[in-house]
Every structure is written in structure tokens, then in C-alpha cells.
């Protein structure tokens, strides 16, 4: 999934904004989706997720709204995303004394349909800060999941699933060391 700031706005002005956004993500999205990877950049973000099984979402809904019936699963899922973005935008607007929308009106989504697309999407997300000129190499941007794959610290990412797909940490690194085509440039990294 991808979303972008409206106009020339920034979504993140400092490290605390990035941290707060990830906290909100974990609160609103982690109960309904598993996360493979992400990249947060000053004016947009990418996440590769898998919506959880229906039983897990129903359990979450029942714990959140006891006695209520979940009649429209897709609507509930989209409401979780909407609540996540709205919660962040309201806090951001309050801190920076601004008004109005912070995000464009829609979340772009692309279904991952095969194994090749799975690996390519992870690489695309991790290389996005390089592509947009925020850093010179994939490991140079603090606000992606790339470094979390190396960590032994607990994570909400599906780290083992990602590493298993690539065939292990060394293969993950090798895949991510392939050339990156930079926006508007003929040279490779």
C-alpha cells in the first residue's frame, strides 16, 4: 500500500514524526494485517502487507466492539486504515498548527500475485529512498524495514517469512545489492 501527502506537504518533519506514525500503524493496522516491509519518506510511505485471516479479524472486532456484529469485513478493514491515517493527521495538524487533509484521498494498493513479484516488491520498497534521492544506498535510510531484517530484536515484521523467501540473510543482502536505477539518471548505484 502507498499513500502520499497532499500537494507539497511533508508527512514527516523529524524522527519523532516517523516514530509516532509507526506507533499508530502498530495500533491500528497490526491487529488486521501482517507486515513484510515498509519505507517511510518525508512525503510518502510504502508498506507490503497481508490482511490477516478472517477469524483473527473477527476476534479483534469482537474484542474492540463487544456485542456488535461484523457484517462487512472489507468496510471494517478500510475503516481501520482510514482511522489510522486520520489519527496521525489530526495529531500532526495539532502539533504543526495546520488544518485540512494531510494525505491524498486514497490508498494505492497492488496485489502481489506471484513469487517473483513478492521479492521485487520488497526490493522496490527498500530501494525507494535511494530512488527518490533521500540517501545513497539502501542501508542509508533509517525509516525502512531493511535494517530490521538484520536485527535480532523482536519485531512485528514477518522477518522470518521474508528471509525464508530469499533463502536466508546472505541471499537477502545479495538481492538488495543489485543495481538501483536512479530517478532521472542514467547511472547505476
N, C-alpha and C positions, 0 to 999 in steps of 0.2 A: 504494500500500500504506500501511497505517496500523497503528501499534501504540501502546499506551498503557501507562503504568506501573500496577502493581498498587496498589489502594487509593488512598491519598493520597500515595504516594511521588513523588519527583521523579526524572526521568531525568537531568536536568542541573542541577547546582548552581552552576556557574561556566563561564566561557568555555573553560577547558581541557577540561571535560567535553564541550562541543559539538565542539571541535576533534578530540578523541580519537575521538569517535563517528564523525565524518566520515572520519577516517583508517581506522578499522575498516571502515566501509562501503566505502571505495575498495578496501581489501584483499580483502574477502570478496565483495562484490556486483558491483563494476565488471567483473570478468572474465566474469560471466554475464549482466549486464544493462546496458542503456544508460539514462541518467537524463536526463529532460526538466526536472524541477524538484523542489524539496523545501522543506519548512518544518520546523524543529526548535523545539519549545516545551518549557517546563520539564517537562511531564508526558506529552507525546505527540509523535509525529512523523508526517509525510506525505512520501511520495516518489511521483512519477509516473515509472514505468519502462517499458521494453520489454525483454523477455527476448531475448537475442541469438540469432542463428541457430544451429541445431543443430551445424553444423560448427565454429563458434567455441567452443561449449561443449565439444564432444568434444575439440578441440585443447587447451583449458585442462585438462580432466580428464586427458588423456594426459600432459601436462607435469607435472601435480601428482602423478599416480599411474602412473608408467611401468610398462608391462606388465600393467596392470589393464584390464578391460573395463567400459565404461559400459553397464549393462543397463537401468537405469531412470532416464531423463532427468528426469522430474518429481521423483522422490525426491532425486536429486542436487541439483537446483535448490533444493528446500525445505531440504535439509541445509545448503546454503551460507547461506541466511537464518538457519537455526537456529544455525549456528556463529557467525555474525556477532553475533546478539543475545546468545548465551551468552558469547562472548568479552568483549563490552562489560560484561555483567552481572557476570562474575567479577572483572574489573578494578575496576569501580565498587564492588562489595562489599568488595574488599580495601582500597581507599582509604578507604572510609567505615565500615569495620569493621561491616558488616551481613551478614546471612545471608538466604538464601531467594531466591525469584523476584523479579525486578525488573520484568519485562514480563508482561502478560496472556498466556495460553497460546496465542494465535493471532494471525496477521497478517490483518487485514482487507484484502481485495482487491476491486476493482471493475474490470471490463473496460471500457475505453474503446472504444465501438462506432462512433462517427461523428465527423465534424469538429467539429460544434457541441460535443459532449461533451469533445473534446480541449481546446479553448480554455477552456471553462467549468471544467474540472478544474484547469488551470494557474492560472486566476484564483482558484478556491476555495482551492487550496494556498497561494498567495501572500497571500491575504487572511485566512487562518486566525489568525495572531497578532493581527490587529485584531479579528476576530470574538470572540476569547477575552479581549480586553482587555489584551494584553501590550504594545500600542503603539497609537498613534492613527491611523497611516496605514501603507500597505504598505511604504514605504521606511524606516519607522522601526524595523524589527526586523532585527538583524544576521544572524540564523540562518535565512534563506531564500535561495533561489537568485535572487530578484528582482534584487538588485544585480549578481550575476554576469552577467546578461544584458547589462548595460550595459558591463561591463568588456572590455578588450582583452586581458587576461591569459589565459594558457592555462587551460582548464577541461576537466573530464571531462564536463560537461553537454553535451547536444545543443543548444547555443546557437543555431547556425545553423538547425537544424530548427524550433526554437521561433519564431525571428524570421521565418523564411520562412512559417510557418503564419499568423502575424499580419499578414504583408505588410510587415514591416520594424519598426525600432525605434520610430518615431513611432506606428505603429498599436498596437504592444505597449503603449506608455505610455498611449495613449488608452483602450484596452480596460481597463487596470488602474485608470484614473481614474473608472470608473463607480462609482455609489454602493454602499456596503457596508452591508448590513443588519446591525446590531449585535445580538448575543445579548441578548434580554430588553429591547430598547429599540425605540421606535417611530421614533426619529430616524435619519437617514442621515448618513454621514460627509460 
